[in-house]
Amino acid sequence: MKFLEKLRQEENLKKKIETRLNPSVDRLQPLMGTEPEWVSSQAPRDPQEILRKALAKRRKKQPETTRPVDELLPDRERSASILGGRSLSNELGSYIYRLEQCAQSCLDLKVSSRNLISKISGLVSWLQGGQTVSELGQVVFLDTETTGLSGGTGTYAFLVGIGSWDGSAFIVEQFFMRDFHEEPALLQALEERLKSARVLITFNGKSFDIPLLKSRFTLTRRTWPLDSVFHVDLLFPARRIWKLRLGDCRLGNLEKEILGDERPEDVAGNLIPQIYFNYTRSGNPVGIRKILKHNFRDIVTLARLTLKVSEILYGKEKTALFPEELFSVGSYFNQLGEREAAMDWNQAALSFPLQRDLRLAAMKTLATSYRSRRLFSQAVELWNSLIEESASFHEEAYESLSVHYEHREKNLAKALELTEQAIPQVGRETSRVRWMCRRDRLLRKIQKEQRMTQFAFSAPSR
């Protein structure tokens, strides 16, 4: 019995295996639904062929859920009109060119073109003597949007904005590359546009925008068109004027605090590279429109801020300025070698209540200006005020007063008194030795005067 049972089990196992390997048409009916038309007496009887054809027909009936990526992308030629520009071409390829114009009201200006030239030319003259501007069209404002914020040869300037005056209107031209292969065409167009420039104005351009563009021109074997152009990086005078009061001198903060304008829906600068990378992959220009608007606003703000700085430095406009700004401008003029202008601004700053350290610094600078103009009485008054108001030892004021009384007033006793007061307060050993040498010299002079006086009284009269 055991042997027969084993034979039955083996027979049943063979049937199961054959059933799995050779499925019948009846078992395919649930998969195919109703009996298909192609199943007939003439249809192939191979079960595998029947299954393959049934599955193929089911796939044809299912709706398509995917399409090739190229079919999903918008037409690149349409992106120019979507972005508000037009596609231009040269022998090196194509790029998008966009022009937007704003009237004088866009810059909050109420001055003529001649006054604009005067203001900008005056600013350039203050920063670089001898440079003049004869036409407004010779002044260009430049700002870039890039694929990275750290620079380097792997960073591209995919958008270059140029602002300039055309008559009484201010225009912004934007050169945009839709993909990296369009860079040569963009750079050639940019080279042609910048040939007429005589003055270039940027914000942090000396450290970022201009070195980046020069490297891109070099890598594409093109000549940099701005070698002979005078470059004004507005970041430096802006820091000189507003760093003390604001601390944060980024362009967006200056736009808010100085120009009274704010961008509630502006795109963050650190997101711009990623938005562009997404555009090159998907072709969706929605984020690019925000970048174009951001670049446009940066250039308009740069122009407005240039005129504001020009009014302060060249026009010497002191009204509506904070005491810290008056002091900062005075210090800036002092560094530029404009002693008379520095004196005027420091006098204006001291007419307002200032923090102690700023007041002392303004008094020190003003006293130096008075001494250089030989106004010694005013200088002495400020040196005495420095000694009285300083919380700590003010060595320079003591020394200036001691020199003044010794050499100009010939009051050796007063000079010796100041020297005796200073010696105990001197901290450094080298300074102490110098002050003690001064005291010894004054003592010798006083003794010599006394001997001369005694000799004059003791000499016999004739």
Number of C-alpha atoms within 10 A of each C-alpha: 6 6 7 9 10 11 12 11 11 11 11 12 12 11 12 11 10 11 11 9 11 12 15 16 17 9 10 15 14 10 12 16 10 8 14 11 7 12 13 10 7 7 11 12 13 12 14 15 11 18 18 10 13 20 12 10 12 12 11 9 8 8 7 8 5 7 8 7 8 9 8 11 12 13 12 14 12 12 20 20 13 14 18 14 19 17 18 16 15 12 8 15 14 20 26 24 21 20 16 13 15 14 15 15 10 13 16 10 12 10 10 12 16 11 11 19 19 20 22 22 23 21 24 22 15 17 15 14 10 9 15 17 18 12 17 22 18 18 23 23 23 25 25 23 22 20 20 16 13 10 18 13 9 11 17 21 23 20 24 22 23 25 26 22 23 14 13 14 15 20 20 22 20 23 24 26 23 23 15 11 13 18 24 23 21 26 23 18 19 17 17 10 13 17 13 15 19 21 23 19 25 24 24 17 21 16 11 17 20 19 14 23 20 17 19 22 19 12 11 13 10 15 12 18 17 18 9 10 16 16 19 22 17 20 18 13 18 19 17 18 23 21 16 15 14 16 10 14 20 14 17 18 16 20 20 12 14 13 15 9 13 13 11 6 8 13 15 10 12 11 12 21 19 13 19 24 13 15 17 15 10 14 19 17 22 13 15 22 13 18 23 21 12 19 22 22 17 22 26 21 20 24 22 18 21 23 19 18 20 23 17 18 23 20 14 14 14 17 8 7 11 15 23 22 22 27 26 25 25 30 25 19 21 20 11 14 11 15 21 16 20 26 23 16 26 28 17 16 26 18 9 13 11 16 11 12 12 18 22 21 16 27 23 20 20 28 26 20 24 20 16 13 12 11 13 17 12 14 25 19 13 22 24 13 15 23 17 12 13 13 10 9 15 18 16 13 20 20 18 18 19 24 19 20 19 18 11 10 12 12 15 20 15 16 24 21 12 18 21 15 11 19 17 10 13 16 11 8 9 10 13 16 13 12 19 16 12 19 19 13 13 18 15 12 14 16 12 12 13 12 12 12 11 11 11 10 10 9 8 7 5 3
